[in-house]
Amino acid sequence: MTLIQEQLPLFEKKQTHYTQNPNFKCFVQNMFDENCRERREHGQREYKNIFSYFRKNHQFVIDKFNETEATRNG
């Protein structure tokens, strides 16, 4: 089980159509990893875990995912 599968169950009730999508789960993991890297490079503290990252940035992540999907399917 991946970290995102462990951390996102609370959002499944609110964002079922997203959290059931394996592409979305991978996308969130990639966004979290990229955010951690950027924060390290800038000397900032990283989010404690992927759940904290997603909770704080959920609308941003969903918007970016929709843009990516639209580009891929467009």
N, CA and C of each residue as an Amber inpcrd file, in Angstrom:
protein
   222
   0.8510000  -1.1810000   0.0000000   0.0000000   0.0000000   0.0000000
   0.8950000   1.2410000   0.0000000   0.5580000   2.1700000  -0.8560000
   1.3580000   3.3890000  -0.9420000   0.9390000   4.3650000   0.1390000
   1.7950000   5.3310000   0.3660000   1.5100000   6.3490000   1.3750000
   0.2260000   7.0990000   1.0640000   0.0040000   7.4070000  -0.1930000
  -1.2090000   8.1580000  -0.5360000  -2.4540000   7.3290000  -0.2600000
  -2.3890000   6.0160000  -0.4790000  -3.5430000   5.1780000  -0.1830000
  -3.8340000   5.1620000   1.3070000  -2.8060000   5.2860000   2.1180000
  -2.9910000   5.3190000   3.5610000  -3.4990000   6.6720000   4.0370000
  -3.1030000   7.7530000   3.3830000  -3.3620000   9.0890000   3.8810000
  -4.6350000   9.7390000   3.3500000  -5.1870000   9.2790000   2.2490000
  -6.3190000   9.9800000   1.6410000  -7.7210000   9.4600000   1.9620000
  -7.9010000   8.4400000   2.8010000  -9.2580000   7.9280000   2.9860000
 -10.2550000   8.9650000   3.4840000  -9.8300000   9.9230000   4.2680000
 -10.7650000  10.9280000   4.7670000 -11.3200000  11.7960000   3.6590000
 -10.5780000  11.9400000   2.5690000 -11.0560000  12.7640000   1.4600000
 -11.9350000  11.9760000   0.5020000 -11.9680000  10.6610000   0.6430000
 -12.7460000   9.8590000  -0.2910000 -14.2260000  10.1930000  -0.2180000
 -14.7110000  10.5630000   0.9600000 -16.1180000  10.9180000   1.0780000
 -16.4180000  12.2210000   0.3600000 -15.4930000  13.1810000   0.4060000
 -15.7070000  14.4870000  -0.2150000 -15.3530000  14.4760000  -1.7020000
 -14.2970000  13.7810000  -2.0650000 -13.7650000  13.8480000  -3.4230000
 -13.7390000  12.4610000  -4.0620000 -14.8140000  11.6990000  -3.9160000
 -14.8290000  10.3050000  -4.3320000 -14.3820000  10.1320000  -5.7780000
 -14.8760000  10.9480000  -6.6730000 -14.5340000  10.7720000  -8.0700000
 -13.0390000  10.9700000  -8.3220000 -12.3600000  11.7680000  -7.5230000
 -10.9280000  11.9510000  -7.6870000 -10.1410000  10.8410000  -6.9990000
 -10.4870000  10.5540000  -5.7730000  -9.6730000   9.6170000  -4.9970000
  -9.8130000   8.1800000  -5.4860000 -10.8180000   7.9020000  -6.2620000
 -10.9570000   6.5630000  -6.8330000 -10.1330000   6.4110000  -8.1170000
  -9.6220000   7.4950000  -8.6020000  -8.8600000   7.5020000  -9.8490000
  -7.3830000   7.2470000  -9.5490000  -6.8280000   6.1230000 -10.0200000
  -5.4130000   5.8430000  -9.7490000  -4.4760000   6.8990000 -10.3370000
  -4.8630000   7.5230000 -11.4360000  -4.0460000   8.5980000 -12.0050000
  -3.9770000   9.7860000 -11.0560000  -5.0710000  10.0640000 -10.3780000
  -5.0910000  11.1650000  -9.4230000  -4.1870000  10.8650000  -8.2370000
  -4.2270000   9.6490000  -7.7530000  -3.3800000   9.2710000  -6.6220000
  -1.9050000   9.4210000  -6.9750000  -1.5310000   8.9930000  -8.1470000
  -0.1380000   9.1540000  -8.5970000   0.2070000  10.6310000  -8.7630000
  -0.7400000  11.3940000  -9.2910000  -0.5210000  12.8270000  -9.4870000
  -0.2640000  13.5200000  -8.1480000  -1.0700000  13.2070000  -7.1420000
  -0.8940000  13.8230000  -5.8240000   0.4630000  13.4380000  -5.2460000
   0.8440000  12.1770000  -5.3890000   2.1450000  11.7360000  -4.8850000
   3.2740000  12.5020000  -5.5770000   3.1640000  12.6780000  -6.8720000
   4.1920000  13.4190000  -7.6180000   4.2350000  14.8860000  -7.2050000
   3.0650000  15.4820000  -7.0040000   3.0170000  16.8790000  -6.5670000
   3.6370000  17.0310000  -5.1750000   3.3420000  16.1000000  -4.2960000
   3.9080000  16.1210000  -2.9450000   5.4250000  15.9780000  -3.0040000
   5.9120000  15.0270000  -3.7920000   7.3510000  14.8280000  -3.9200000
   8.0390000  16.0810000  -4.4670000   7.4340000  16.6870000  -5.4740000
   7.9970000  17.9080000  -6.0590000   7.9930000  19.0530000  -5.0440000
   6.9200000  19.1620000  -4.2840000   6.8330000  20.2030000  -3.2750000
   7.9100000  20.0180000  -2.2050000   8.1310000  18.7780000  -1.7820000
   9.1750000  18.4970000  -0.7870000  10.5480000  18.9070000  -1.3210000
  10.8100000  18.5570000  -2.5760000  12.0940000  18.9060000  -3.1840000
  12.2820000  20.4160000  -3.2450000  11.2500000  21.1250000  -3.6820000
  11.3330000  22.5800000  -3.7790000  11.5320000  23.2180000  -2.4060000
  10.8410000  22.7280000  -1.4050000  10.9740000  23.2780000  -0.0570000
  12.3760000  23.0340000   0.4970000  12.9330000  21.8510000   0.2480000
  14.3110000  21.5600000   0.6830000  15.2850000  22.5180000   0.0170000
  15.1130000  22.7370000  -1.2810000  16.0190000  23.6200000  -2.0260000
  15.9810000  25.0520000  -1.5080000  14.8420000  25.4630000  -0.9840000
  14.6830000  26.8370000  -0.5030000  14.8110000  26.9480000   1.0100000
  15.2220000  25.8720000   1.6570000  15.4250000  25.8920000   3.1010000
  14.1450000  25.9970000   3.9080000  13.0270000  25.6110000   3.3110000
  11.7480000  25.6590000   4.0160000  11.4250000  24.2920000   4.6170000
  10.6030000  24.3140000   5.6370000  10.1830000  23.0640000   6.2580000
   9.1730000  22.3560000   5.3610000   9.3410000  21.0620000   5.2010000
   8.4350000  20.2720000   4.3720000   7.1570000  19.9590000   5.1380000
   6.1110000  19.6230000   4.3860000   4.8900000  19.1500000   5.0200000
   5.1980000  17.8380000   5.7330000   4.5000000  17.6000000   6.8340000
   4.7460000  16.4140000   7.6460000   4.4900000  15.1280000   6.8520000
   3.4530000  15.1310000   6.0320000   3.1100000  13.9580000   5.2240000
   2.2280000  14.3800000   4.0570000   1.9080000  13.4350000   3.2240000
   1.1230000  13.7370000   2.0280000  -0.2890000  14.1980000   2.3900000
  -0.8240000  13.6700000   3.4710000  -2.1520000  14.0800000   3.9050000
  -2.1700000  15.5650000   4.2640000  -1.1720000  16.0090000   5.0060000
  -1.0840000  17.4340000   5.3700000  -0.9510000  18.3030000   4.1320000
  -0.1290000  17.8560000   3.1920000   0.0440000  18.5990000   1.9380000
  -1.2810000  18.7050000   1.1870000  -1.9650000  17.5800000   1.0390000
  -3.2060000  17.5720000   0.2730000  -4.2980000  18.3780000   0.9750000
  -4.3830000  18.2700000   2.2870000  -5.3930000  19.0180000   3.0350000
  -5.1960000  20.5210000   2.8480000  -3.9590000  20.9690000   2.8830000
  -3.6550000  22.3980000   2.7600000  -3.8060000  22.9000000   1.3200000
  -3.5490000  22.0330000   0.3450000  -3.4950000  22.4510000  -1.0640000
  -4.4880000  21.7140000  -1.9560000  -5.5420000  21.1680000  -1.3890000
  -6.4120000  20.2900000  -2.1600000  -6.9970000  20.9460000  -3.4060000
  -7.4570000  22.1890000  -3.3120000  -8.0490000  22.8080000  -4.4970000
  -6.9980000  23.0820000  -5.5690000  -5.8150000  23.5010000  -5.1620000
  -4.7200000  23.7140000  -6.1030000  -4.3780000  22.4050000  -6.8210000
  -4.2760000  21.3170000  -6.0700000  -3.9300000  20.0230000  -6.6540000
  -5.0270000  19.5610000  -7.6140000  -6.2710000  19.7040000  -7.2150000
  -7.3840000  19.3050000  -8.0770000  -7.3930000  20.1360000  -9.3570000
  -7.1820000  21.4330000  -9.2370000  -7.1430000  22.2990000 -10.4230000
  -6.0090000  21.9000000 -11.3630000  -4.8220000  21.6400000 -10.8000000
  -3.6800000  21.2200000 -11.6270000  -3.9480000  19.8700000 -12.2820000
  -4.5730000  18.9620000 -11.5520000  -4.9110000  17.6580000 -12.1220000
  -5.8760000  17.8230000 -13.2920000  -6.8900000  18.6660000 -13.1100000
  -7.8500000  18.9040000 -14.1910000  -7.1700000  19.5110000 -15.4080000
  -6.2450000  20.4360000 -15.2030000  -5.5050000  21.0160000 -16.3240000
  -4.6950000  19.9450000 -17.0480000  -4.0430000  19.1060000 -16.2910000
  -3.2270000  18.0280000 -16.8750000  -4.0950000  17.0590000 -17.6640000
  -5.2200000  16.6780000 -17.0980000  -6.1280000  15.7510000 -17.7800000
  -6.7010000  16.3800000 -19.0500000  -7.0440000  17.6640000 -18.9860000
  -7.5870000  18.3420000 -20.1580000  -6.5570000  18.3990000 -21.2830000
  -5.3000000  18.6500000 -20.9170000  -4.2170000  18.6900000 -21.9070000
  -3.9870000  17.3100000 -22.5110000  -4.0040000  16.2980000 -21.6460000
  -3.7720000  14.9330000 -22.1150000  -4.9040000  14.4290000 -23.0050000
  -6.1340000  14.7990000 -22.6680000  -7.3040000  14.3180000 -23.4210000
  -7.7130000  15.2630000 -24.5400000  -7.0950000  16.4350000 -24.5680000
  -7.5260000  17.4600000 -25.5150000  -6.8930000  17.3540000 -26.8210000
